[in-house]
Amino acid sequence: MAPDTVSLRYFLVLAQELNFTRAAARIGIAQPALSARIRRLEAELGTALLVRNTRSVVLTTAGAALAESAPPALAALDRAWETARSAAAGQLGTLRIGSASAPGPRRRRPWWTG
């Protein structure tokens, strides 16, 4: 199962801050909630993304790879959601309306006039 996008976005903030307290404050959630989200993300991916100790947080190789590849993927997903919303609102696509003027009745010349 793919990780949810909220957890991925939280991870990206944490990857920038490399500090759980600052990242949680920036996101607007409690630090324990952020820690739980990151642990769940790591469990879903089956790999550690961070090396934590009491003084620092460091990205693992997998964490660095995810921090690099996730932003374009999330941007593409955001565009896909927006496209779907636009289509649902009828704001997507092109409507072409055309008309052709019909010629009047065709006049036939008599056969003897050549």
N, CA, C and O atoms as a GROMACS GRO file, in nm:
protein
  456
    1MET      N    1   0.084  -0.118   0.000
    1MET     CA    2   0.000   0.000   0.000
    1MET      C    3   0.089   0.125   0.000
    1MET      O    4   0.188   0.131   0.072
    2ALA      N    5   0.053   0.222  -0.080
    2ALA     CA    6   0.131   0.345  -0.091
    2ALA      C    7   0.106   0.434   0.031
    2ALA      O    8  -0.006   0.440   0.080
    3PRO      N    9   0.209   0.502   0.078
    3PRO     CA   10   0.192   0.594   0.191
    3PRO      C   11   0.099   0.709   0.154
    3PRO      O   12   0.089   0.748   0.037
    4ASP      N   13   0.031   0.763   0.254
    4ASP     CA   14  -0.057   0.876   0.227
    4ASP      C   15   0.026   1.002   0.200
    4ASP      O   16   0.140   1.014   0.247
    5THR      N   17  -0.032   1.092   0.126
    5THR     CA   18   0.044   1.211   0.086
    5THR      C   19   0.070   1.305   0.203
    5THR      O   20   0.169   1.379   0.201
    6VAL      N   21  -0.016   1.305   0.304
    6VAL     CA   22   0.007   1.393   0.419
    6VAL      C   23   0.135   1.352   0.491
    6VAL      O   24   0.218   1.436   0.524
    7SER      N   25   0.151   1.221   0.515
    7SER     CA   26   0.273   1.174   0.581
    7SER      C   27   0.396   1.207   0.499
    7SER      O   28   0.500   1.244   0.553
    8LEU      N   29   0.384   1.195   0.368
    8LEU     CA   30   0.496   1.227   0.280
    8LEU      C   31   0.530   1.375   0.288
    8LEU      O   32   0.648   1.412   0.290
    9ARG      N   33   0.429   1.459   0.291
    9ARG     CA   34   0.453   1.604   0.303
    9ARG      C   35   0.516   1.638   0.438
    9ARG      O   36   0.605   1.722   0.446
   10TYR      N   37   0.471   1.572   0.544
   10TYR     CA   38   0.531   1.592   0.676
   10TYR      C   39   0.678   1.550   0.674
   10TYR      O   40   0.763   1.619   0.729
   11PHE      N   41   0.706   1.436   0.611
   11PHE     CA   42   0.844   1.390   0.602
   11PHE      C   43   0.930   1.494   0.532
   11PHE      O   44   1.043   1.519   0.574
   12LEU      N   45   0.880   1.555   0.426
   12LEU     CA   46   0.958   1.654   0.352
   12LEU      C   47   0.991   1.776   0.438
   12LEU      O   48   1.101   1.830   0.429
   13VAL      N   49   0.898   1.819   0.520
   13VAL     CA   50   0.926   1.930   0.612
   13VAL      C   51   1.033   1.888   0.711
   13VAL      O   52   1.127   1.963   0.738
   14LEU      N   53   1.020   1.767   0.766
   14LEU     CA   54   1.119   1.716   0.859
   14LEU      C   55   1.256   1.702   0.792
   14LEU      O   56   1.358   1.730   0.855
   15ALA      N   57   1.258   1.659   0.668
   15ALA     CA   58   1.385   1.646   0.596
   15ALA      C   59   1.452   1.782   0.577
   15ALA      O   60   1.574   1.790   0.574
   16GLN      N   61   1.374   1.887   0.564
   16GLN     CA   62   1.430   2.021   0.552
   16GLN      C   63   1.481   2.072   0.687
   16GLN      O   64   1.589   2.130   0.696
   17GLU      N   65   1.403   2.049   0.791
   17GLU     CA   66   1.437   2.101   0.923
   17GLU      C   67   1.541   2.016   0.996
   17GLU      O   68   1.625   2.068   1.069
   18LEU      N   69   1.534   1.883   0.976
   18LEU     CA   70   1.617   1.787   1.049
   18LEU      C   71   1.606   1.807   1.200
   18LEU      O   72   1.703   1.792   1.275
   19ASN      N   73   1.484   1.842   1.242
   19ASN     CA   74   1.455   1.862   1.384
   19ASN      C   75   1.304   1.842   1.401
   19ASN      O   76   1.224   1.912   1.340
   20PHE      N   77   1.267   1.744   1.485
   20PHE     CA   78   1.125   1.712   1.502
   20PHE      C   79   1.047   1.829   1.563
   20PHE      O   80   0.935   1.855   1.520
   21THR      N   81   1.103   1.897   1.659
   21THR     CA   82   1.032   2.007   1.725
   21THR      C   83   1.004   2.121   1.628
   21THR      O   84   0.891   2.170   1.621
   22ARG      N   85   1.104   2.162   1.553
   22ARG     CA   86   1.085   2.271   1.455
   22ARG      C   87   0.991   2.229   1.343
   22ARG      O   88   0.907   2.307   1.300
   23ALA      N   89   1.006   2.105   1.294
   23ALA     CA   90   0.920   2.058   1.187
   23ALA      C   91   0.774   2.052   1.234
   23ALA      O   92   0.684   2.093   1.161
   24ALA      N   93   0.751   2.002   1.354
   24ALA     CA   94   0.614   1.995   1.407
   24ALA      C   95   0.555   2.135   1.422
   24ALA      O   96   0.438   2.156   1.391
   25ALA      N   97   0.635   2.229   1.469
   25ALA     CA   98   0.587   2.367   1.484
   25ALA      C   99   0.554   2.426   1.347
   25ALA      O  100   0.453   2.495   1.332
   26ARG      N  101   0.637   2.401   1.249
   26ARG     CA  102   0.613   2.453   1.113
   26ARG      C  103   0.488   2.394   1.051
   26ARG      O  104   0.413   2.463   0.982
   27ILE      N  105   0.464   2.266   1.078
   27ILE     CA  106   0.345   2.200   1.024
   27ILE      C  107   0.221   2.242   1.102
   27ILE      O  108   0.112   2.255   1.046
   28GLY      N  109   0.239   2.262   1.232
   28GLY     CA  110   0.125   2.299   1.316
   28GLY      C  111   0.064   2.180   1.389
   28GLY      O  112  -0.056   2.180   1.418
   29ILE      N  113   0.146   2.080   1.419
   29ILE     CA  114   0.100   1.964   1.495
   29ILE      C  115   0.194   1.942   1.612
   29ILE      O  116   0.302   2.001   1.620
   30ALA      N  117   0.153   1.855   1.703
   30ALA     CA  118   0.238   1.822   1.817
   30ALA      C  119   0.353   1.732   1.773
   30ALA      O  120   0.339   1.654   1.679
   31GLN      N  121   0.465   1.745   1.840
   31GLN     CA  122   0.584   1.666   1.805
   31GLN      C  123   0.559   1.516   1.815
   31GLN      O  124   0.604   1.443   1.727
   32PRO      N  125   0.489   1.465   1.918
   32PRO     CA  126   0.463   1.321   1.922
   32PRO      C  127   0.378   1.272   1.803
   32PRO      O  128   0.397   1.160   1.755
   33ALA      N  129   0.287   1.355   1.757
   33ALA     CA  130   0.206   1.317   1.641
   33ALA      C  131   0.293   1.308   1.515
   33ALA      O  132   0.274   1.218   1.434
   34LEU      N  133   0.387   1.399   1.501
   34LEU     CA  134   0.479   1.393   1.387
   34LEU      C  135   0.566   1.269   1.395
   34LEU      O  136   0.586   1.200   1.295
   35SER      N  137   0.618   1.239   1.515
   35SER     CA  138   0.700   1.120   1.532
   35SER      C  139   0.623   0.994   1.495
   35SER      O  140   0.676   0.904   1.430
   36ALA      N  141   0.497   0.988   1.538
   36ALA     CA  142   0.415   0.871   1.506
   36ALA      C  143   0.391   0.859   1.356
   36ALA      O  144   0.397   0.749   1.301
   37ARG      N  145   0.365   0.970   1.290
   37ARG     CA  146   0.346   0.969   1.144
   37ARG      C  147   0.470   0.919   1.072
   37ARG      O  148   0.459   0.839   0.979
   38ILE      N  149   0.586   0.965   1.115
   38ILE     CA  150   0.710   0.926   1.048
   38ILE      C  151   0.739   0.778   1.074
   38ILE      O  152   0.783   0.708   0.983
   39ARG      N  153   0.714   0.730   1.195
   39ARG     CA  154   0.731   0.587   1.223
   39ARG      C  155   0.639   0.503   1.136
   39ARG      O  156   0.681   0.400   1.082
   40ARG      N  157   0.514   0.547   1.121
   40ARG     CA  158   0.418   0.475   1.036
   40ARG      C  159   0.463   0.477   0.890
   40ARG      O  160   0.452   0.376   0.820
   41LEU      N  161   0.514   0.591   0.845
   41LEU     CA  162   0.565   0.601   0.707
   41LEU      C  163   0.681   0.504   0.686
   41LEU      O  164   0.685   0.434   0.585
   42GLU      N  165   0.773   0.501   0.779
   42GLU     CA  166   0.886   0.408   0.770
   42GLU      C  167   0.838   0.263   0.769
   42GLU      O  168   0.892   0.181   0.695
   43ALA      N  169   0.738   0.232   0.850
   43ALA     CA  170   0.683   0.095   0.854
   43ALA      C  171   0.617   0.060   0.720
   43ALA      O  172   0.633  -0.052   0.671
   44GLU      N  173   0.544   0.155   0.662
   44GLU     CA  174   0.478   0.130   0.533
   44GLU      C  175   0.581   0.109   0.422
   44GLU      O  176   0.561   0.026   0.334
   45LEU      N  177   0.689   0.184   0.426
   45LEU     CA  178   0.794   0.171   0.325
   45LEU      C  179   0.887   0.053   0.353
   45LEU      O  180   0.954   0.003   0.263
   46GLY      N  181   0.890   0.008   0.477
   46GLY     CA  182   0.975  -0.103   0.513
   46GLY      C  183   1.122  -0.066   0.525
   46GLY      O  184   1.209  -0.152   0.508
   47THR      N  185   1.150   0.060   0.554
   47THR     CA  186   1.289   0.105   0.568
   47THR      C  187   1.296   0.228   0.656
   47THR      O  188   1.200   0.305   0.665
   48ALA      N  189   1.409   0.246   0.720
   48ALA     CA  190   1.431   0.366   0.800
   48ALA      C  191   1.462   0.483   0.708
   48ALA      O  192   1.539   0.469   0.613
   49LEU      N  193   1.403   0.595   0.736
   49LEU     CA  194   1.428   0.717   0.659
   49LEU      C  195   1.519   0.813   0.733
   49LEU      O  196   1.581   0.901   0.674
   50LEU      N  197   1.527   0.794   0.865
   50LEU     CA  198   1.602   0.885   0.951
   50LEU      C  199   1.684   0.806   1.052
   50LEU      O  200   1.645   0.697   1.094
   51VAL      N  201   1.796   0.862   1.090
   51VAL     CA  202   1.873   0.814   1.204
   51VAL      C  203   1.853   0.919   1.312
   51VAL      O  204   1.891   1.035   1.296
   52ARG      N  205   1.793   0.876   1.424
   52ARG     CA  206   1.761   0.970   1.531
   52ARG      C  207   1.848   0.939   1.653
   52ARG      O  208   1.878   0.824   1.682
   53ASN      N  209   1.886   1.044   1.721
   53ASN     CA  210   1.941   1.029   1.856
   53ASN      C  211   1.894   1.149   1.935
   53ASN      O  212   1.816   1.229   1.884
   54THR      N  213   1.939   1.162   2.054
   54THR     CA  214   1.888   1.271   2.139
   54THR      C  215   1.932   1.409   2.092
   54THR      O  216   1.873   1.510   2.131
   55ARG      N  217   2.034   1.414   2.010
   55ARG     CA  218   2.087   1.544   1.968
   55ARG      C  219   2.061   1.579   1.822
   55ARG      O  220   2.061   1.697   1.786
   56SER      N  221   2.040   1.478   1.737
   56SER     CA  222   2.029   1.512   1.594
   56SER      C  223   1.939   1.414   1.519
   56SER      O  224   1.907   1.305   1.567
   57VAL      N  225   1.901   1.457   1.402
   57VAL     CA  226   1.826   1.376   1.307
   57VAL      C  227   1.902   1.384   1.176
   57VAL      O  228   1.934   1.493   1.128
   58VAL      N  229   1.930   1.268   1.117
   58VAL     CA  230   2.004   1.262   0.991
   58VAL      C  231   1.926   1.172   0.896
   58VAL      O  232   1.872   1.069   0.936
   59LEU      N  233   1.921   1.211   0.770
   59LEU     CA  234   1.855   1.128   0.668
   59LEU      C  235   1.940   1.007   0.637
   59LEU      O  236   2.063   1.016   0.626
   60THR      N  237   1.875   0.892   0.621
   60THR     CA  238   1.944   0.774   0.570
   60THR      C  239   1.954   0.788   0.419
   60THR      O  240   1.903   0.885   0.361
   61THR      N  241   2.019   0.694   0.355
   61THR     CA  242   2.026   0.696   0.209
   61THR      C  243   1.886   0.691   0.149
   61THR      O  244   1.855   0.762   0.053
   62ALA      N  245   1.801   0.605   0.206
   62ALA     CA  246   1.662   0.595   0.159
   62ALA      C  247   1.587   0.726   0.184
   62ALA      O  248   1.508   0.770   0.100
   63GLY      N  249   1.610   0.787   0.300
   63GLY     CA  250   1.546   0.915   0.331
   63GLY      C  251   1.587   1.025   0.236
   63GLY      O  252   1.505   1.105   0.192
   64ALA      N  253   1.717   1.030   0.204
   64ALA     CA  254   1.765   1.131   0.110
   64ALA      C  255   1.706   1.109  -0.029
   64ALA      O  256   1.670   1.204  -0.098
   65ALA      N  257   1.697   0.982  -0.069
   65ALA     CA  258   1.639   0.951  -0.201
   65ALA      C  259   1.491   0.991  -0.206
   65ALA      O  260   1.445   1.046  -0.305
   66LEU      N  261   1.419   0.964  -0.098
   66LEU     CA  262   1.278   1.001  -0.092
   66LEU      C  263   1.262   1.153  -0.090
   66LEU      O  264   1.174   1.208  -0.157
   67ALA      N  265   1.346   1.221  -0.014
   67ALA     CA  266   1.338   1.368  -0.007
   67ALA      C  267   1.364   1.432  -0.143
   67ALA      O  268   1.312   1.539  -0.172
   68GLU      N  269   1.443   1.366  -0.225
   68GLU     CA  270   1.473   1.419  -0.358
   68GLU      C  271   1.364   1.387  -0.459
   68GLU      O  272   1.329   1.471  -0.542
   69SER      N  273   1.310   1.265  -0.452
   69SER     CA  274   1.214   1.223  -0.555
   69SER      C  275   1.069   1.254  -0.523
   69SER      O  276   0.986   1.256  -0.614
   70ALA      N  277   1.036   1.279  -0.399
   70ALA     CA  278   0.896   1.302  -0.362
   70ALA      C  279   0.838   1.435  -0.411
   70ALA      O  280   0.723   1.435  -0.455
   71PRO      N  281   0.910   1.548  -0.406
   71PRO     CA  282   0.846   1.674  -0.448
   71PRO      C  283   0.791   1.673  -0.591
   71PRO      O  284   0.679   1.719  -0.610
   72PRO      N  285   0.865   1.623  -0.692
   72PRO     CA  286   0.804   1.621  -0.826
   72PRO      C  287   0.683   1.527  -0.833
   72PRO      O  288   0.587   1.554  -0.904
   73ALA      N  289   0.689   1.417  -0.759
   73ALA     CA  290   0.576   1.323  -0.759
   73ALA      C  291   0.453   1.387  -0.696
   73ALA      O  292   0.342   1.373  -0.747
   74LEU      N  293   0.472   1.458  -0.586
   74LEU     CA  294   0.360   1.526  -0.521
   74LEU      C  295   0.305   1.638  -0.609
   74LEU      O  296   0.184   1.660  -0.614
   75ALA      N  297   0.393   1.708  -0.679
   75ALA     CA  298   0.347   1.813  -0.770
   75ALA      C  299   0.263   1.754  -0.883
   75ALA      O  300   0.160   1.811  -0.920
   76ALA      N  301   0.306   1.641  -0.936
   76ALA     CA  302   0.228   1.574  -1.042
   76ALA      C  303   0.093   1.529  -0.988
   76ALA      O  304  -0.008   1.541  -1.057
   77LEU      N  305   0.092   1.477  -0.868
   77LEU     CA  306  -0.034   1.435  -0.807
   77LEU      C  307  -0.126   1.554  -0.783
   77LEU      O  308  -0.246   1.545  -0.806
   78ASP      N  309  -0.071   1.665  -0.738
   78ASP     CA  310  -0.151   1.787  -0.720
   78ASP      C  311  -0.212   1.832  -0.852
   78ASP      O  312  -0.329   1.872  -0.857
   79ARG      N  313  -0.134   1.825  -0.959
   79ARG     CA  314  -0.187   1.862  -1.092
   79ARG      C  315  -0.299   1.766  -1.134
   79ARG      O  316  -0.398   1.809  -1.192
   80ALA      N  317  -0.283   1.638  -1.105
   80ALA     CA  318  -0.386   1.539  -1.140
   80ALA      C  319  -0.515   1.567  -1.065
   80ALA      O  320  -0.624   1.560  -1.124
   81TRP      N  321  -0.505   1.600  -0.936
   81TRP     CA  322  -0.626   1.632  -0.859
   81TRP      C  323  -0.693   1.757  -0.915
   81TRP      O  324  -0.815   1.761  -0.928
   82GLU      N  325  -0.612   1.857  -0.948
   82GLU     CA  326  -0.668   1.981  -1.003
   82GLU      C  327  -0.735   1.958  -1.138
   82GLU      O  328  -0.839   2.017  -1.166
   83THR      N  329  -0.676   1.873  -1.220
   83THR     CA  330  -0.736   1.840  -1.350
   83THR      C  331  -0.870   1.772  -1.330
   83THR      O  332  -0.967   1.802  -1.400
   84ALA      N  333  -0.876   1.680  -1.235
   84ALA     CA  334  -1.002   1.612  -1.207
   84ALA      C  335  -1.108   1.710  -1.157
   84ALA      O  336  -1.224   1.703  -1.198
   85ARG      N  337  -1.069   1.800  -1.068
   85ARG     CA  338  -1.164   1.901  -1.019
   85ARG      C  339  -1.213   1.991  -1.132
   85ARG      O  340  -1.331   2.023  -1.139
   86SER      N  341  -1.121   2.032  -1.219
   86SER     CA  342  -1.160   2.118  -1.332
   86SER      C  343  -1.255   2.046  -1.426
   86SER      O  344  -1.351   2.105  -1.475
   87ALA      N  345  -1.228   1.919  -1.451
   87ALA     CA  346  -1.316   1.841  -1.538
   87ALA      C  347  -1.454   1.828  -1.477
   87ALA      O  348  -1.555   1.840  -1.546
   88ALA      N  349  -1.459   1.803  -1.346
   88ALA     CA  350  -1.588   1.790  -1.278
   88ALA      C  351  -1.667   1.920  -1.281
   88ALA      O  352  -1.790   1.918  -1.284
   89ALA      N  353  -1.596   2.032  -1.280
   89ALA     CA  354  -1.662   2.163  -1.282
   89ALA      C  355  -1.695   2.208  -1.424
   89ALA      O  356  -1.751   2.316  -1.444
   90GLY      N  357  -1.660   2.127  -1.522
   90GLY     CA  358  -1.687   2.164  -1.661
   90GLY      C  359  -1.592   2.267  -1.716
   90GLY      O  360  -1.622   2.334  -1.815
   91GLN      N  361  -1.476   2.281  -1.653
   91GLN     CA  362  -1.380   2.383  -1.695
   91GLN      C  363  -1.267   2.325  -1.778
   91GLN      O  364  -1.167   2.392  -1.802
   92LEU      N  365  -1.282   2.203  -1.820
   92LEU     CA  366  -1.175   2.136  -1.893
   92LEU      C  367  -1.222   2.102  -2.033
   92LEU      O  368  -1.337   2.063  -2.052
   93GLY      N  369  -1.136   2.116  -2.128
   93GLY     CA  370  -1.170   2.080  -2.265
   93GLY      C  371  -1.203   2.202  -2.348
   93GLY      O  372  -1.204   2.315  -2.299
   94THR      N  373  -1.231   2.176  -2.472
   94THR     CA  374  -1.262   2.282  -2.565
   94THR      C  375  -1.397   2.256  -2.627
   94THR      O  376  -1.425   2.145  -2.672
   95LEU      N  377  -1.478   2.355  -2.630
   95LEU     CA  378  -1.609   2.345  -2.693
   95LEU      C  379  -1.602   2.425  -2.823
   95LEU      O  380  -1.573   2.544  -2.823
   96ARG      N  381  -1.630   2.357  -2.930
   96ARG     CA  382  -1.630   2.425  -3.060
   96ARG      C  383  -1.772   2.422  -3.116
   96ARG      O  384  -1.836   2.318  -3.122
   97ILE      N  385  -1.817   2.537  -3.155
   97ILE     CA  386  -1.949   2.548  -3.214
   97ILE      C  387  -1.931   2.606  -3.353
   97ILE      O  388  -1.866   2.709  -3.371
   98GLY      N  389  -1.988   2.542  -3.446
   98GLY     CA  390  -1.976   2.590  -3.584
   98GLY      C  391  -2.112   2.587  -3.652
   98GLY      O  392  -2.204   2.517  -3.609
   99SER      N  393  -2.121   2.661  -3.755
   99SER     CA  394  -2.243   2.656  -3.835
   99SER      C  395  -2.203   2.671  -3.981
   99SER      O  396  -2.102   2.734  -4.014
  100ALA      N  397  -2.282   2.616  -4.061
  100ALA     CA  398  -2.259   2.629  -4.205
  100ALA      C  399  -2.385   2.690  -4.263
  100ALA      O  400  -2.497   2.648  -4.234
  101SER      N  401  -2.364   2.788  -4.346
  101SER     CA  402  -2.483   2.845  -4.408
  101SER      C  403  -2.525   2.752  -4.520
  101SER      O  404  -2.444   2.713  -4.604
  102ALA      N  405  -2.647   2.718  -4.521
  102ALA     CA  406  -2.699   2.628  -4.624
  102ALA      C  407  -2.726   2.710  -4.750
  102ALA      O  408  -2.786   2.816  -4.744
  103PRO      N  409  -2.681   2.660  -4.860
  103PRO     CA  410  -2.708   2.734  -4.984
  103PRO      C  411  -2.858   2.730  -5.013
  103PRO      O  412  -2.928   2.638  -4.973
  104GLY      N  413  -2.903   2.832  -5.082
  104GLY     CA  414  -3.044   2.836  -5.120
  104GLY      C  415  -3.074   2.724  -5.220
  104GLY      O  416  -2.985   2.647  -5.257
  105PRO      N  417  -3.197   2.717  -5.263
  105PRO     CA  418  -3.231   2.611  -5.359
  105PRO      C  419  -3.149   2.627  -5.487
  105PRO      O  420  -3.129   2.738  -5.537
  106ARG      N  421  -3.103   2.517  -5.536
  106ARG     CA  422  -3.018   2.521  -5.655
  106ARG      C  423  -3.106   2.543  -5.777
  106ARG      O  424  -3.206   2.474  -5.799
  107ARG      N  425  -3.066   2.641  -5.855
  107ARG     CA  426  -3.143   2.669  -5.978
  107ARG      C  427  -3.089   2.581  -6.088
  107ARG      O  428  -2.968   2.574  -6.112
  108ARG      N  429  -3.176   2.519  -6.151
  108ARG     CA  430  -3.136   2.435  -6.264
  108ARG      C  431  -3.166   2.510  -6.394
  108ARG      O  432  -3.272   2.570  -6.413
  109ARG      N  433  -3.068   2.502  -6.478
  109ARG     CA  434  -3.091   2.562  -6.609
  109ARG      C  435  -3.166   2.461  -6.696
  109ARG      O  436  -3.146   2.340  -6.684
  110PRO      N  437  -3.247   2.510  -6.778
  110PRO     CA  438  -3.315   2.416  -6.868
  110PRO      C  439  -3.214   2.343  -6.955
  110PRO      O  440  -3.109   2.399  -6.988
  111TRP      N  441  -3.241   2.221  -6.992
  111TRP     CA  442  -3.150   2.138  -7.067
  111TRP      C  443  -3.121   2.194  -7.205
  111TRP      O  444  -3.016   2.165  -7.263
  112TRP      N  445  -3.208   2.271  -7.257
  112TRP     CA  446  -3.189   2.321  -7.393
  112TRP      C  447  -3.100   2.444  -7.400
  112TRP      O  448  -3.064   2.488  -7.509
  113THR      N  449  -3.063   2.502  -7.280
  113THR     CA  450  -2.982   2.622  -7.284
  113THR      C  451  -2.834   2.590  -7.284
  113THR      O  452  -2.751   2.681  -7.296
  114GLY      N  453  -2.799   2.468  -7.270
  114GLY     CA  454  -2.663   2.425  -7.284
  114GLY      C  455  -2.580   2.455  -7.172
  114GLY      O  456  -2.461   2.424  -7.173
   0.00000   0.00000   0.00000
